[in-house]
Amino acid sequence: MAKILTDAQLAQYEADGFCGGVDVLSADEVALYREQLEAWERRMGHNLDFPEKSKSYMLFNWADAIVHHPRVLDAVEDLIGPDILAFHSTMWIKEAQTPAFVLWHQDGAHFHLDPALHVTAWVALSEASVQAGCMHMIPGSHKGSWLEHEDRPSKDNMIRRGQGLPGFEGQPGVPAPLRAGQLSLHHTKTIHCSAPNDNTDRRMGYGISYIPTSVRPTGPARPSALLVRGEDRFGHFHPERRLRQEMSSEAIAGHKDATDRFAAVQNAGFAKA
């Protein structure tokens, strides 16, 4: 029996490669995590960006709390089972009334993981409406092959290397709007994108890549991952240590090692069908 997802959500994920509208964070939790993130931005004098926006759970209490949140993990467990690794995460912040966008892409096209069981949990810390630039999905695309991506970097493309799928421009897709405190889930092969934020508030979402512990890396580099639920009986990944003190020297060193390992995986090239 599923822990949190409804039969309809499970059926949609199986058929379409995504589902949404899953309530996971309370209003108080949303307010706390957003305030913790934005307090750090105020102290630093700039918005969260690379490298801290990647694998933020290794640096910040708010991100650690979300990655380990029982309701988030319950939703993920309903899809991939009880032994779960956090493989990667990215904090996606689109400032209000700005042209930032994400091209059509598949999350796992450059992760070199097998089998393709990675699920992205996208947790909204603010409204992610159509107006705010929510994700759009192409239903059923997760049942196809990996597609060839190309690098098209630009100052407004939120994916730093600009990875995107040629030939999908103008596709409307299906919007996946979320209220603050909700999450959506999408398969690693599901083709998706997002448009600029025309709303009056920041669009803030924490995208977390979860995999079952049985998944293995296939490229020449050995990436790291964090065990967040259950048991890892395989040891395919370099183990990350859970955050003990926010932004400590230990945390910063561990974060650098993990992001360097992830960059080595990406630099190895795109996965092939």
C-alpha angles and dihedrals in degrees: 000000000000117000100214113346119092123232088253092053092048090049092048092050091050094047103034105023095241145056133183149179094076111157109223112143127054120230089254091053092049091051093047097048093045092048092050091051095045093045088059090050090052092050092049095043095230141072122269109275141147131351095020094046089064118076088355090168088077092059112028135055093219092056094044089052093051095046090052097036109135095224092048090050092045090057092048092046089056087064107034107018136253102299104078137175126191101224100178143338138198130193108222113202121174112187116227116273094006132129098235113140143164121228123230107282147143114246097220099044091104101029099086095217128149132233101026098241099124114129125196115219108199110197117196118220091177137017112303100190127154088262090051092053104261121182121278119208135201104226116232095011090119089072092064133074132279108279127217111262126199132206113250105162120186135161091255098045107101092205100083097216090042096236112182144148116255118224098033098094111128095022107137098205122182117293119236103199121184138192119226108281095029129106136206126207126212136177121250092247097045110119111230144154140176134223131219122292110254092170127106095242133058114269104229124183133161111216112200123188110214126185135179112254090246092069113101135201114247103190129087094261123076108224126200131241138180123237105228102166138013126354134318106218094165109054094204093146135055102257118245121212119236115249113270102171124018114249093351119155088254091052093047092049092048091048092051092050091049096047091046089053091049092049089053089056092050093046090056088074138249125319116251130221 
